Amino acid sequence: MQATRSSAPAKVILFGEHFVVEGQPAIAAAISLRAHVTVEPADTDGILVYSKNLGLLEEYRFAERGAWSGKMLSIAIAAYTAMESLGRKSGVKVTVDSEIPPGSGMGSSAAVAVATTHATFRAFGEEPDLKEVSRIAFEAEKVVHGKPSGIDNTVATYGGVIAYRKGEGFIPLKAELNGVRLVLADSGVPRNTGEMVKRVLELKNTYPSVLEPLYHAAGRLVVEAARRLEEGDYESLGRLMNVNHGFLSAIGVSTLELEKLVYTARRAGALGSKLTGAGGGGFIVALVTAEKEKEVVEALRQLSPRIFSVEISSEGVRKEPL
Ligand code: MEV
């Protein structure tokens, strides 16, 4: 065994969150923030997980596998499942050092799970198979939020911009975002993806005749958006983001804080804006031209504790120097 380091990107869902959980397509982009994970041999009969960001160390002993619990359980599950897949088991320390704000809707947990799996394979001298990396990260994601669609681990593994459909997989989209930027602004309210997904499903199951047409429309919107994205028709893309935000408000995942950010971005000249990820808090994403970027960022700064102007990252999970 050897020490290895891998990283995987954060993501932003451009279209279709929540609707994707029930089989509609969605579009996600990998972005320029990354989670870094080091896996190294350790003198323990289990998995040590250390988060530099949280300043937290947890131990998951192999002998107690059935009773594991902890804040960083999904990371231990990713490392353990990677070892199971290799048919090897050895004491390891997993160190996480992430640029991705947790609880933001930017896919922090998926990026960490993907990077952990990738680094674990490499620590045992195996070349990671990306399909297997994504599958294992998906298992880890289930620990974090019950019923994930699989979009987060897929985009963190492969990078770029993808159209994803549960059960069918993904296709890469040709989207370069020339002359436009994605601005992400934090509502300052943390959110819980699992809880939000449960609430939305409960609403859909209570009023299926009302909600099913909306799910269908959200799916059509994604097909239209994928076409406009590949054509570089950013004006349409912005308008479709606004429509998508309306759908998300309709299913109850927006908040007053998110609405303020969404409307502030639009008023300051964004082509479009919407909440991104599970909602209930977390971030909004605004599509802005290079000329309007400063104005939009300044307007959002009045309301938001954290703003990122991000680029699309064509690279998914990758090895890093130690
Ligand atoms: C979370 O990033 C996006 C949701 O659609 C949940 C999922 O797809 O797993 C809310």
Residues whose N, C-alpha, C, O or C-beta is under 5 A from the ligand:
A	BS01	MEV	E17 H18 V20 V21 G105 K147 P148 S149 G150 I151 G277 A278
